[in-house]
Amino acid sequence: TGEALPNRPSHTVTLAALLELDKLSANLRYRVVSSAFAGKIDEVERNSPGFALLDARVAYQVWPALSVFVGALNLTDARRHALDVVDTRPALGRQFYVGLSGDAPVE
């Protein structure tokens, strides 16, 4: 048909950085997504808005096989409008998490 594919943004750019200092590590990821053709409603072309996401995670190695971490997803709080059927931004806004990661000894 020659039309753009629905819900496929023309451009997505991702930048990532990792910083490691002794027992501390930090990850940052920034992603920018352009607007996307969402379809036609009553013969009117509709586009989903573009958005940007920033994720961050910091981990500390307590023991050689055990780390604790804290992080956040979608720090920009980009989220879809609940009543807009063509909005393809993330459904969930800003999220925070904490955790524990480890390796079990293998014999």
N, C-alpha and C positions, 0 to 999 in steps of 0.2 A: 504493500500500500504506500510505501514511501514515508510513512509516519515513524516517529521515534518510538522505541520500545517503552511501554509504560513503566514507571517507577525505576528507571535506570538513569541516574544522574550523568550528565556529560563529563563531569570532572570530579575526582576525589583525590585529595592530596593528604598524605600522612607524613608527619615528622615525628621522630622518636629519639629519645636520648636516654642513655644509661650512665649513671655515675656510681663508681664503686670506690669506697675508701675503707680499707681494713675490713671491719665487720659490718659496715653499713653500706647499703645499696639503695639507689633511688632510680625509679623509672618514670619517665614522662612521655605521654603520647598526645599529639594534637592532630586532629583530623578535620579537614574542611570538605564539605560535600556541597556541590552546586545544586541549584534547583533542578527539578526533574519533571518531564512530561508525565502527567498522571492519567490522562485520558480525556474523553470528551463527555460532557454532561449537557444535554439539550443542544448538541452541535456546537457547544462552546468549549474551546480547548482550555483545560485546567492544568496548572503546574503546582507541584509541591514546593514549598520554600526550601532554600538552601539552609545549611546550619553548620556549626562548628562544635566539636567535642574536645574536651581536655580531660585526660585521665592521669592520675598520679598514684604511685605506690612506693612506700619506703619500708625496707626490711632491715632487721638487725639480727646478726648471727649470734645466738646465745651460746651454743656449743657447736662443735664441728658438724653435727648432724641435725641441729634444731635451730630454726629461725622464727621470729615473730614479725608480723607485718601489719601495717595499716595502709589504707588506700581510699581513693575516691574515684568514682566513675561519673562522667558527664558533669564536671565542675561548672561548665557554662550553663547548665540547667536547660538545655534545648529539649523541648518536648512538643509532641503533636497537640494540636487543638482537638479536643475530644469530639466536637461536633462537625469537624471538617473531614469528609470522607477521602479527600485526595491528599491529605497531609501525611507524609511518610517519615516524618522525624521520629525519634525514639519515643516509645510510649511512656517510659519511666524517666523521671527527671534525675536530679542529683542523688547519688547513692554513696554511702560510706560503708566500709567494712574493716574488720580486723581479723587476724587469723594466726595460726600456728602451722608451720610446715616442718616436716622432718623426714629423715630416712631411717628405715628399720634395718637393723643389722641382718645380713644374709650369711648363712653358714652352709 
